[in-house]
C-alpha cells in the first residue's frame, strides 16, 4: 500500500505494482478509516521571507547596519595576518589536544615545566628547571612570580553597559603560561588588574621586579636559544609594565607589545597567538587610561586580522564613549572614532531611541543618535566620516531633518539610496526611481573613490528597486533586478517570473540572461536564484502550457537536488519526455482502451514526477524546496499596493486548479478520469483506475476523493474477495490497472451483445447470415474470375 503525506516522495517512472489483496465494496468512511493520519502542517522549516508581500513597508524600511562587518573594515586588511587559533575547536581545547606550553618539548621537559608551574615562588621553580633550556627555565620561573602578584581571575558574567569594570590586561589560566593567561586580552568586558590578597606593596614590587628580570634575560639570549619563549617574554613584559603602573608605563608597554608582534611576524614560535592578542592587551591598557582613539585604532587593527572578539571590544568602546560626555568631546575629531560611532548608531541606535509622543520626530535626549549629533555640533563638524551612514541612522530613527542634512550632496550609493527613501516618504515615486537607479550605478561603478555596498546591502537595494518597478507595471525590469540576488530573494523573483511575466516574456528573458545553466551547489539553498533554477522554472511552466518540445530544451542536464537527504531522482527531462509521449500517443490511439492506457500512463507520470516537470516554483507547490513546506502566500491579495495589471496577470497564471497545493496531482486525477471515461465501467480496470486516482488526493481533498468514490459506487462493478485477503480497498489498496484485460472485456462484451441481439431478432439475424453468405460466395466467385483472367493475360504476354 502506498501512502503519501505532505512530503513528496519520488516513485519509479514505470507504473507502481501495489500490494495485492481483495475487496468487499463498502462505504467510503470505512475505507478511509485506515488513513486517519492526514498531512499535518509542519511547525518549522526553511526561513524565507517574502518581501513583496508587504512592499510598501519594504520600500520605506531603514537601510540596515552591520556593526561587526563594518568594524572589521575600520582598518585596511594587512598583507599577512596573524593566526587567530580558530582552527582549534572547543573539543580540542577540552580534550587537552591544544597544549601551547608543551609544544616543542619532550615528555620529560613538559613534566618539569608543569612541576615548575606548581612551585610557590619563582626561585623554587628556577631551581627545579635546571635541566631545561635557559629560555624555558627563565620564562617559567618569571611567570610563577608574576602569577603570585596577578593571580588568574575567572571570567565574570556581567553586562558591559551596567558593569563598572574597566579595561585592563587580563591574565590567563594558571595552568598555562603568564602570556597564555593574558591571551584573552580582547575579551568583551575587560577588567583592571586584580592583585593577590595578602601581599604588601613592597612584596608585589619585588616579585614583579624578579619576573621582569627573568623575562628580559630571555630576550638577551642568542636568537636560537630565546626563540622558544621570545614572544611570550616580550608579551609578559608588557603585562608587568601594566601591573607596576609606573611612570611612562604606557609607552614602555607599547614597546613590548609591538616587539611581540615583530617577533611573531618574523617567525618566532607563537602557539598562544600572542601576535594577535597583543593588540587587545595594548588597546585595553589605553582604554583604561581614557585614550579612546588609540584603543579604537588597536582594536580595529586587531579586527583586520580576523580576531573573533575584537568586534565585541569595539562595541563596548562605542557604548562607553557615547556615555562619556567628556571623552566624547575629546575624541570626536578622530575620523576613525567617528566611523566607529556612526556604525554603532546605525546598527544599535534605534534600540535605545525611545520615542516621546508625536509621530516619531522626538527622541529621548540620551539616545545614541542625539549624543553623537550633539558632540559633532559642539566640535563644529558638519560632515563627519561616513556621513551617509549617519544620515541612514537618522532616517531609521525618524529624524528626517537630520537625514537630509547629513546626506547633503554626497554621491555614494548609500546617499542615493537614502534619497530614494526620502522621496518615497514625500510621495514622489519618479524621484525615488531616479535615486534608486543612481544608487545602483554608483555601486556598480569603477571609480576607486566610490564606497561600494556590501553584497547583502547591494542585493537589498536591487530588491527594493524591483518592488518600486512593480508599482509601475515594469515586470521584466523587476525580474531583472531580482534575478541573481541570492537565495533570500528567490521567492520574490520566482513570483515575478512565474505569475507576472507572460510565457513568451519569460522565455525571452531566460534566453538573454540565463542562456547557460549554472551547476547548483550540493548543500543548502545555493541552487536558488541562478540560471539553473530560472531555466527549470521556465521548463515547468512550458510543460503546464503543453509546449513540450520547447520545455525539453530548458530542463537542466544535472541531476535534481536531493530533498531532505533523500536519494537523487533521475533527470526531469526524462519524465517530461515520457509525459509528452504518453499524451501524444493518447491522441493517436486507434481504440478507446489504447487511448485510456496512454492517458493513465501520463496520469501516473504527473502524479509521481509532477514536482519535477510541472510544479509551480512557489505557490501552490513550492518546487524550490521539493514541496516539503508551504512557506507563504504570494498572491496580489496580500498587498493593497499591487496594481490592477499585476492582479490581472496573476489571475491569468492561476491554472485550471487555482491555488490547490500539489496542483499536478489534480492534473493526474483529471487524466485518470478521462482514461476511466474510455473504459468499460463494469471492468476491474475501471475500478483500479478510479481507486488509484483517489489515492493520489486522499490526504489532500476529501471532496474530490468522495466524488471519485461515488462515481465508482454508481457505475463500477462489485469486486468480490479473492480468498481470505483483500486485493482492493478503494483509495488505499490498489493494483496496477490491466488494460489488456480491459481489451478482452470489451471484446467479450461486444460478442455477448451480439448474441443477445441475435436471439431477440432471429428471422432478421438468419436473413443477415444468409445475405452475408451470398455476399461471401459472390466475392469468392469474382475473385476466382479475376485470377483466371490474370493468368490468361500473363500467358499471352509470355507468348508474345
DRENNULUM-261018 format. One record per residue (C-alpha): residue in one letter; z, x, y. Coordinates in steps of 0.02 Angstrom, whole numbers, plus 32768, in hexadecimal, padded with zeros to 4 digits. Each point is the difference from the previous one (the first is absolute). Layout:
BEGIN
aZXY
...
***
This chain:
BEGIN
x800080008000
x7FD1804580AA
x80737FDA8090
x7FEA804080AF
x806F80008098
x7FE1802D80B4
x7FD580B17FCF
x7F4A80107FD0
x7FE980547F57
x7F5980417FCA
x7FAD7FB87F65
x7F6F80467F9E
x7F4E7FDF8036
x7FD87FA27F61
x80537F567FDF
x80B2800D7FC5
x802E7FCF7F4F
x809D7F9A800F
x80857FD87F7F
x7FCB7F807F7F
x806C7F6D7FD1
x7FE97F427FF9
x801D7F6D8072
x80357F4D8001
x7FCC7FA7809F
x80967FD5806C
x802C7FE280B7
x7FEA80928077
x80B780058030
x802680357F4E
x7F72807E8003
x8045804B80A0
x80B2800B7FBF
x7FE080AF7FBD
x7FC2803B80AB
x80987FD38066
x800880AE804B
x7F8F7FF28097
x7FC780878076
x808E802F8072
x7FE8803E80B1
x802E80B78001
x808F802F8072
x7FC380AD802B
x7F5C805A800C
x7F958070806E
x80337FFF80B5
x7F617FD6805F
x800B7FB580AD
x7F787F898039
x7FE9802A80B7
x7F777F838028
x80727F707FCF
x805A801280A7
x7F80805A8069
x80427FC680A9
x80A680577FE1
x7FA8808F7FA9
x7F9580248099
x809380018078
x807780617F8F
x804A809F8047
x7FB280A87FDA
x807280477F7A
x805A80A68009
x802880797F75
x808B80738039
x800580727F69
x7F4480167FFC
x7FFC802980B9
x809880727FF1
x7FA3806A7F82
x7F77801A8081
x806B80338094
x7FE080B67FD5
x7F5780467FCA
x7FF3801B7F46
x801C80B87FD3
x7F7B80647FA5
x807C80247F74
x80917F8E7FD9
x80AA802F7FBC
x80257FB77F54
x806E7F658008
x803E7FF17F4E
x7FB57F547FE3
x7FBC803C7F59
x80B280027FBF
x80287F4D7FD3
x80AC7FB37FF7
x8007800E7F43
x7FE480BC800A
x808D8012807C
x80777F977F99
x7FD5805E7F61
x801E80A68055
x7F4E803A7FE2
x7FEF803280B7
x807F808E8011
x7FD08065809B
x809280767FF6
x7FD380317F4E
x7F48801F8020
x7FCC80B27FDA
x80A580267FA7
x8023801D7F49
x80887FA27FA4
x80848087801E
x7FDB800780BA
x80067F438012
x80A97FFE7FA9
x804580848076
x7FC07FA28099
x80577F607FC6
x80A180637FE3
x7FF5804880AF
x7FE87F528046
x80A37FCA7FAF
x8063808C8054
x807A7FD2808B
x7FD2808E8074
x7F6580638026
x805380A67FD3
x802A7FBE7F52
x7F4E7FC27FEC
x7FBD80A88039
x8068805C7F7D
x7FC37F8A7F76
x7F498022802C
x800180BC7FEC
x7F767FF57F7C
x7F8C7F98806D
x7F77803F8075
x8045802980AD
x7FAA7F6F805C
x803D7F807F82
x80B180478000
x800F800A80BD
x7FB67F558022
x80697FA27F7F
x80A28050803C
x7FD57FD480B5
x7FD97F4D7FCC
x80AD7FEF7FAF
x8056803180A4
x7F8E7F8C8066
x80267F707F8C
x80BC801C8014
x7FEC7FE280BB
x7F7C7F777FF6
x801D7FA37F5C
x7F7D7F8A7FC0
x80167F4E8040
x7FAB7F757F9B
x7F887F90805D
x80537F6B8052
x7FA27F5C800C
x7FFD7FD180B7
x7F8E7FA38075
x7FB780818078
x80047F80808B
x80BA7FDF7FED
x803D80A87FBF
x804F80808074
x7FC380917F96
x7FAD808B8063
x7F6F806D7FCC
x803480A17FAD
x7FD2806E7F6E
x80327FB47F5A
x803E806C7F74
x7FBC7FE37F54
x804C7FED7F55
x808C80747FCE
x7FAC80287F5A
x7F688046805A
x7FEF80868081
x803C7FEC80B1
x7F4C7FFB8038
x7FDA7F827F79
x80917F97803A
x7FB57FF680AD
x7F557FD37FBD
x80177F4A802F
x8001802F80B6
x7F857F798033
x80727F777FBE
x7FF87F578056
x80B280008044
x802E80B5802D
x80B880298019
x805F80908050
x804380917F9B
x809B7FCA7FA1
x807480937FEA
x807980127F70
x80B17FC6801C
x808E807C7FF2
x7FA480918051
x8034804380A7
x7F81802C8084
x801D80B97FE0
x7FE87FEB7F43
x7F607FA0801B
x7FBB80848075
x802C808B7F86
x7FAA7FA87F6E
x7F657FD98067
x7FFA80B6803A
x8002803B7F4A
x7F787F847FD3
x7F97803A8094
x801880B77FCF
x7FC37FE27F4E
x7F6C7F938034
x7FCA8086807C
x801480837F79
x7F847FA27F94
x7F7D80068089
x801D80BB8019
x7FD280287F4C
x7F5280427FD7
x7F7F7F747FFB
x7FF07FF97F43
x80BC7FFE7FE4
x80277F7B8081
x7F6F7F8B7FD2
x80617F977F81
x807B7FC38086
x7FAA802C80A5
x7FD77F4E8039
x80AC7FC57FC6
x805980878064
x7F9B7FDF80A0
x801D7F457FF3
x80BA80177FDE
x801380718098
x7FC17F6E8068
x80857F927FB2
x808680838025
x7FCC800380B8
x80117F438008
x80AA80047FAA
x804280868076
x7FB77FAE809B
x8014809B8069
x7FAA802C80A2
x7F437FF87FF0
x800A7FBA7F4F
x7F687F90801D
x7F8A80928021
x804A80677F72
x7FF37F717F83
x7F4D7FDE803B
x7FD380B47FD6
x804A7FF37F51
x7FA77F5C7FD8
x7F5C80448043
x8019809A7F93
x801B7F8E7F6B
x7F567FB1801D
x7FAF80A9801D
x804380447F5C
x7FCE7F637F9F
x7F518003804C
x7FEF80B87FD0
x80207FD57F4A
x80BA801F7FE9
x80497F947F74
x80317F568046
x80357F907F6F
x80717F9D8075
x7F717FD78078
x8062804E808F
x7F6080258061
x7FEC7F458018
x80B87FD5800B
x801F80808089
x7FA37F8E807A
x807E7F767FDE
x809A806F800D
x7FC0804980A3
x7FD37F568048
x80A97FBA7FCE
x8055808E805D
x7F9E7FDF80A1
x80197F467FF6
x80BA801A7FEB
x7FF78068809F
x7FA87F71805B
x7F53804F8004
x7F967F6A7FCA
x7F5C8052802E
x8019809A7F94
x80437F967F71
x7F667F91800A
x7F8D80967FFE
x805280497F65
x80097F5C7FA1
x7F4B7FDC802D
x7FCA80AA7FC0
x80637FE27F62
x7FA87F587FEC
x7F588056800E
x802E80607F61
x80167F587FA6
x80BD80027FFC
x80327F597FB6
x809E7FF0806A
x7FCA803E80AA
x7FBE7F54802F
x80AE7FB77FE9
x8047808A806D
x7F807FDB808A
x802B7F487FF3
x80B780268023
x7FD28075808F
x7F9D7F718051
x808A7F817FE4
x8086806F804A
x7F99803E8090
x7FD97F4E8038
x80BA7FDB8002
x802C80A2805C
x7FD07FD980B3
x802680AE8042
x7FA680567F70
x7F6C7F8B8016
x7FEF802C80B7
x800F80B97FD9
x7F7880027F7B
x7F887F73802F
x7F8480778053
x7FD880527F5A
x7F5A7FB97FBF
x803C80187F4E
x809F7F9D8022
x7F967F798052
x7F927FF47F66
x80987FF57F90
x80517F758065
x7F5E7F9E8016
x7FE580077F44
x80B07FC07FE3
x7FF07F72807E
x7F597FCB7FB5
x80447FFC7F4F
x80B47FC88019
x80127FC780B4
x7FEA7F487FDB
x809080037F83
x807980178090
x7FA07F9D8082
x80657F608002
x7FAE7F818072
x80677FAD8088
x7FB37F568023
x7F567FDC804B
x7F6080217FA1
x802C80AD7FC6
x7FE1805D80A2
x80B780318015
x804E807F7F8D
x80B1803D7FF9
x801580928077
x803C806B7F6F
x7F617FE87F9B
x7FAB80A47FCD
x7F667FD38065
x80627FE1809E
x8067809F7FEA
x7F6380687FED
x7FA47FAE8092
x80998015806F
x800A80BA7FD6
x7F468019801F
x80087FA780A7
x809880658034
x7FA280A17FD8
x7F657FC3805E
x7F9480027F63
x7F787F7D8011
x7F9380377F6F
x806B80417F70
x7FBD80507F62
x7FBA7F7C7F8A
x7FFD7F81808E
x7F8A7F927F9B
x80837FF17F77
x80867FDB8081
x7F917F758042
x7FEF7FBE7F4F
x80BE80027FEF
x800F7F9E80A2
x7F837F807FBE
x80667FF07F5F
x809A7FDC806A
x7FA47F7D8068
x80028070809A
x7F4B7FE4802C
x8019804480B1
x803780A77FB8
x7F737FFB7F82
x7F7E7FF0808A
x805780858067
x800480867F7B
x7F567FDB7FB3
x7FB2801E80AB
x7F53804C7FF1
x801F80587F5C
x7F6780087F90
x8056801B7F58
x7FE17F8C7F6C
x80B27FBD8010
x7FE77FDC80BA
x7F607F9E7FE2
x80527FA67F6E
x80917FCD806F
x7F897FC28088
x7FAF7F917F7D
x80A97FB17FD9
x802A7FE980B7
x7F577FAC8019
x80257F8B7F6F
x80A77FD5804E
x7F9F7FD1809D
x7F837F997F9C
x7F6C80718025
x7FAC80167F56
x7F668054804A
x8068808A8050
x8064800F7F60
x7F6280197F99
x7FC48087807A
x80A7805A7FF5
x80037FF77F42
x7F52804C7FFA
x8035808D8074
x809A80227F96
x7F9680117F64
x7F81806E8059
x808980708045
x805280117F56
x7F5B802C7FAD
x7FC98074808B
x7FED80BB7FEB
x80598039809D
x808C80797FDA
x806F7FB58088
x7FF87F527FB5
x80A27FCB7FAF
x7FC87FC07F57
x805D7F717FAF
x805480187F59
x7F9A7FBA7F70
x806C7F667FE8
x7FFD7FDA80BB
x7F4380128007
x7FF27F857F70
x80717F858059
x7F988010809F
x7F607FD87FA0
x80527F6C7FA8
x803D7FB580A4
x7F558016804F
x7FB77FA67F68
x80777F6F801D
x7FBF7FF380B3
x7F4C80077FC2
x801F7F6C7F8E
x80337F9A8097
x7F5080198042
x7FAE7FD47F59
x7FC780B57FEB
x801C80027F46
x7F9480947FCF
x8050806A8089
x80AC7FCC7FC4
x7FD880387F4F
x7FBC80A48044
x80A9801F8053
x80687FCE7F68
x7F9980547F79
x804080AA7FC9
x80A67FF1805C
x806980187F64
x804B7F8A7F7E
x80797FB3807E
x7F707FA38056
x7F987FD87F66
x80377F4A7FF2
x7FC57FE280B2
x7F5E80607FE5
x7FDF7FA27F5E
x80237F598055
x7F7B80248083
x7F8380437F80
x801B7F757F82
x801E7F66806B
x7FB4801C80AC
x7F6080647FEA
x7F6A7FAB7FB5
x7FC9804A7F5B
x7F688053804D
x806880458091
x8077804E7F84
x7F7480467F96
x7FB280528098
x80A880478035
x802180497F54
x7F53804D7FF6
x801F805580A7
x80B880307FF6
x8025800A7F46
x7F5D80377FB5
x805980707F83
x809E7FD07FA3
x809880708014
x806180247F5F
x80AA7FAE8005
x80A3805C7FE6
x80577FDE7F5C
x80A97FD1804B
x80457F8A8081
x7F8B7F9C806E
x7F93808E803D
x7F687FA87FB7
x800C7F798087
x7F9B7FFE80A1
x7F7D807E7FCF
x7F487FF47FD3
x80237FDB7F4A
x80737F6F8026
x7F867FB4807E
x7F6D80107F89
x80617FAA7F75
x802F7F758078
x7F497FE6802C
x7FCC80057F49
x807B7F787FD1
x7FCB7F958093
x7F4A80107FCC
x80317FCC7F50
x80557F648044
x7F5D7FD68058
x7F9F80237F5E
x7F9B808C804F
x801880617F60
x7F798085800E
x803F803580AC
x80B67FFE7FC8
x7FE4807B7F72
x7FCE8087807B
x80A87FFC8059
x807D80057F72
x804D80AC7FF5
x7FD580757F73
x80B3803B7FF0
x80777FA77F8B
x806B7F7D8052
x80B18031802C
x80877FDC7F80
x80767F768037
x80BC80197FE9
x7FE480917F8A
x7F8F7F9E7F8B
x7F6480407FAB
x7F668013806C
x7F7E7F797FE4
x7F4980287FE7
x7F868003808F
x7FF17F5D8060
x7F4380138004
x7FF97FE77F43
x80577F58800C
x7F9C7FCA8098
x7F5E80247FA5
x803B7FA07F66
x80347F6C806C
x7F577FF88057
x7FA580117F5A
x80637F707FB4
x7FDA7F8A8091
x7F47802B7FFB
x7FFC7FE77F45
x804D7F548018
x7F757FD08078
x7F7980367F83
x804E7FBD7F60
x7F917F8A7F99
x808C7F9A7FB5
x80997FAF8049
x8074805D7F8A
x7FAD80A6802C
x801A7FDB80B8
x80B57FD07FE0
x801E80A37FA3
x7FBF80688093
x80657F9A807C
x809E80197F9B
x7FDE80BA7FF3
x7FF4800780BF
x80A07F9A800B
x8061807B7F96
x7FC180948065
x80337FA680A0
x80AD7FDE7FB9
x802980AA7FB9
x7FA1806E807B
x7FF47F93809A
x807E806C805B
x7F8980947FF6
x7F5A7FA8801E
x801D7F6C8074
x80B27FF98043
x802A7FF980B8
x804980A38041
x808B7FA3805B
x80277F467FFC
x7FFD7FAA7F87
x7FEF80837F76
x803A80A6804B
x7F8F806E7F98
x803D80938069
x809D80047F94
x7FB87FB97F60
x803E7F528028
x80B380307FDA
x80497FBF80A3
x7FDA7F77807C
x80248063809C
x7FE07F908095
x7F947F78804B
x7F65803D8058
x7FB87F618047
x7FD77FD880B6
x80827F767FFD
x808680878006
x7FD9803080B5
x7FD27F87808A
x7FA48089805E
x7F6E7FFD7F86
x7F5E7FC18048
x7F9C7F6A7FC2
x7F7680747FC2
x807C80637F99
x80477F607FB5
x7F517FC47FD8
x7FD180A27FAA
x80A180017F9F
x7FE07F507FC0
x7F4E802F7FCF
x804080857F89
x80847F967FAB
x7F967FE47F67
x7FFA7F6C7F8B
x80B7800D7FCF
x804A801F80AC
x809E806A8001
x802F7FE77F4A
x8051809D7FBB
x7F96805A7F7E
x7F6C7F978033
x7F9080507F7B
x80657FA87F78
x7FC97F5C804C
x7F4D803F7FFE
x801880297F48
x80447F517FDE
x7F6A7FB4805B
x7F8680637F95
x805F7FD17F62
x7FF87F4A8036
x7F44800E8016
x7FF5804B7F53
x80667F6F7FB9
x7F887F858051
x7F7580467F92
x80627FFB7F5D
x801A7F6E7F8A
x80A87FB78033
x80397FE27F4D
x7FE680B57FCD
x808980827FEB
x7FA180728075
x80137F7F808B
x80BC7FFB7FE5
x801080BD7FFC
x7F9F801480A3
x806D7F83805D
x80A180447FB4
x7FD780B3802F
x7FD17FCB80B0
x80A87FA88011
x805C809D7FC9
x7FB3805F8092
x80567F938083
x80947FB97FA0
x807B80658069
x7FA17FE680A3
x7FC67F4D800E
x80567F737FA2
x7F887F7D8045
x7F65805B7FC3
x805080237F58
x802C7F487FEC
x7F4E7FCB802E
x7FB980727F79
x807A7FBC7F82
x7FDA7F4C802E
x7F4680237FEE
x801E80437F53
x806E7F6B7FD1
x7F7B7F848038
x7F6580557FBC
x803480847F81
x801C7FF07F45
x80A480047FA4
x801880A97FAD
x806A7FF07F64
x807A80887FCB
x7FBF80847F88
x808A80287F86
x80B180128042
x7FD38061809F
x7FB07FCA80A2
x7F5E804F8035
x7FEB7F95809C
x807D7FD28088
x7FA97FC9809E
x80108081808A
x806A80767F98
x7FBC80267F52
x7F4580147FFE
x7F7580457F99
x7F5D8049803C
x7F817F728010
x7F7A80077F78
x7F5B7FD0804E
x7FA780177F59
x806E7F757FBC
x7FD67F998099
x7F4680177FDB
x801B7FC77F4C
x80657F6E8041
x7F6F7FCC806F
x7F85800E7F70
x806E7F9A7F8B
x80207F818088
x7F457FED8021
x7FDB7FEA7F46
x808B7F827FEE
x7FC17F9B8093
x7F5180007FB8
x80407FBE7F5A
x80627F758054
x7F687FCC8063
x7F937FFC7F64
x807A7F8F7FA6
x80037F85808F
x7F417FFD8012
x7FC080157F4F
x7F557FAB8011
x7FDA8060809D
x8042809F7FB3
x7F917FEC7F65
x7F6D7FDB8070
x801F809C8065
x801280647F60
x7F5B7FBD7FC1
x7FAD802080A6
x804580AD7FFE
x7FBB801B7F52
x7F527FC88034
x800880718099
x803080937F93
x7F757FDD7F82
x7F817FED808B
x803880A2804D
x7FF180597F59
x7F517FBB7FE5
x7FCB803580AD
x804780AC7FE3
x7FA5800E7F5B
x7F5B7FD28051
x801980808088
x802380877F81
x7F627FD67F9D
x7F968001809B
x804680A88036
x7FD7804A7F55
x7F4D7FC38009
x7FE7804880AD
x804880A67FC9
x7F8980087F6B
x7F6C7FDB806E
x80308088807B
x8016807A7F72
x7F527FDB7FBB
x7FB1801880A9
***
